[in-house]
Each structure stands twice: as C-alpha cells, then as structure tokens.
Amino acid sequence: MSIDWQQQLCNNIKSVDDLIKTTANEKLRTVFSSHANQQFKIKIPTGFLSNLSDIENDPLLKQVLPHANETQLTEGYLHDPVGDMDAMATPGLIHKYKNRVLFIVTGACAIHCRYCFRRHFPYSDAQINKENWEPAFNYLREHSEISEIILSGGDPLMVSNEKLNYLIQQLEQIEHIKRLRIHTRIPSVLPERIDSELISILQNSRFLVSLVTHINHANELNESNKGVFKQLKQSEIQLLNQSVLLANVNNQAKILIELSEKLYEYGILPYYLHLLDPVQGAAHFFVKEADAISLMDEIRQGLPGYLMPNLVKEIAGEQAKTRIL
C-alpha cells in the first residue's frame, strides 16, 4: 500500500503542462501565473481534480491554481500572520496555548493550497527533522501543563509509518500528555496514504486520538475517499473538520450547508470555519467578517446545531482561537 501512495506523489501535478494534460483544457495556460508559481510551486494530487464540475469556475481548482493576484503586495498581509515564529519554543515546537502545543513534523505537503498560512514558513530554519526532536521532547517533559499534542506541518502524515510511530511512542512516554490531535489534508486528497498500518498505529496508541481534516467544499468528498473515512471512524478515531472561508470558493450558505451535511455522512463533525489568515499572497480569498457573520446566520436556519461549525479567526499573540459570534 505504501508504494501506491508514494507513487501517487510522484505523479502529482507539478507544472502547467501537467495541469493541462490532466484536465485536457488548454485555456488554463492563459490563467496560470508563472510568477505566482515561482513564489509558491504548484502541487496537486491528480485525484483531487478527478471530479471537476466546471473548469472555468471550479471551487477545487481555485484552491490550487497559481493566480496573478498572489503576486500583488497587500497592506496588512504578512509572511507569518499567526505568529508561529514568535511562539516557537524549540525548533519545530510551537507553544501558543497553555495546555497544548503544535509539533511541526515535516514541511512537506501532498497538496499546495494557494491560501495556506504557512506558504512562507521557513521550514529549513526550524530544523524540522527527527535528529532535532530531542529538544522538543525535553521541553515537553519539563512542562507538565501540556496535555495535548497537535501534529502539524506541512502535513504530518507525509512521513513514513515508521517515523510517525517512533514519534508517537516517544510522546506516549510523557505521562502528562493525554491527547493527540493530527491536522491533515491527506485523507481527502491522497486517500491511498491511509493504510492499515497507519490506522493500527493510531488505534493502538494510549492517547485519545483526533484527526482533524481540512475540507473546504463538498466536492472534495467522493467515492475515492469515502472508504478511508469509514475505516478511520470504525477504528474509533475522532474525525473533525476545519474549513477556511474562501471568496468565490465556499462563501455561500448553500455550499456550506451541503459541506456540513456531507461531512456528517462521511462520519466527520464540522469543527471550525476559519476566517482567512492574512498571509501575503492570499488577499483575493478574503471574506469580510461582517459577511461571514451574515452567512452563519443564514446557515443556522438550514442546519441542526451539531452540524454548525464555530466561526473563528486566529490573532497572533492571543491565548486561544477567537470565536466570532
């Protein structure tokens, strides 16, 4: 199984020619921005674009297509919009909130989302590799208030099962850590990665394990990944989802209602709906806070309470996510 997902990565879309070959649409060459691609390289699993509904206006394609708007400098948009670097306790370990820390496992992703708040993150400076994990383990041992570890990246599921298992085993030896949360795009964009060995590692951990997926549109859920979510759910792994509110992608009530309903069908609970983090290069995705509140009021009329995500934003230096009521 591991050969399959690694082979899928080798077949990723990495150029405009790959993109046009996959979509069979030469028009994309005219909207593809080479300048934006130089700043942040295109990377798309071919399966992610297997169900395009509308080449010219597709909500999945808009999330991953390098666009000229990314090259415009926008006042108030930053390279580190959520203050990750200021909160880095040891290389790769971010301690913003009192009882939980974020462990950056790798800088690699299976997909490059154009609105990513870490698109400028200096992964090389953070020295994210197994050989440098010991300072992070020492820090965790010394801080007994920490009860939850959040694995992030990049995407933490991009590392091998062996490496991930080693990391989890080391963390399990720290008694005051009770919960493990994994933030990942992998199950929906590269479902081949979720193999039986990985599920066994998570299922057999002493931690209470939650897997937080990142799905912005119902079209990202399909028959190719439905079985993976079923396996995870049957393994008693808590499945949650966080989305980003993106202009011209999902900023309509009917789209967000359909997303919540389909997530639940796949065994996933809506968790967060994030306002866009103001990262330089992503301003064209921004939705105003007042418009987001109006959207939530409209969504509330079409969903039961348990399918309503929390509307939040992250403010650098704050001790928790800021809920928008």
Secondary structure, 3 states (H helix, E strand, C coil): CHHHHHHHHHCCECCHHHHHHHHCCCCHHHHCCHHHHHHCCCCECHHHHCCCCCCCCCHHHHHHCCCHHHHCCCCCCECCCCCCHHHEEECCEEEEECCEEEEECCCCCCCCCCCCCCCCCCCCCCCCCHHHCHHHHHHHHHCCCCCEEEEECCCHHHCCHHHHHHHHHHHHCCCCCCEEEEEECHHHHCHHHCCHHHHHHHHCCCCEEEEEEECCCHHHCCHHHHHHHHHHHHCCCEEEEEEECCCCCCCCHHHHHHHHHHHHHCCCEEEEEECCCCECCCHHHCCCHHHHHHHHHHHHCCCCHHHCCEEEECCCCCCCCEECC
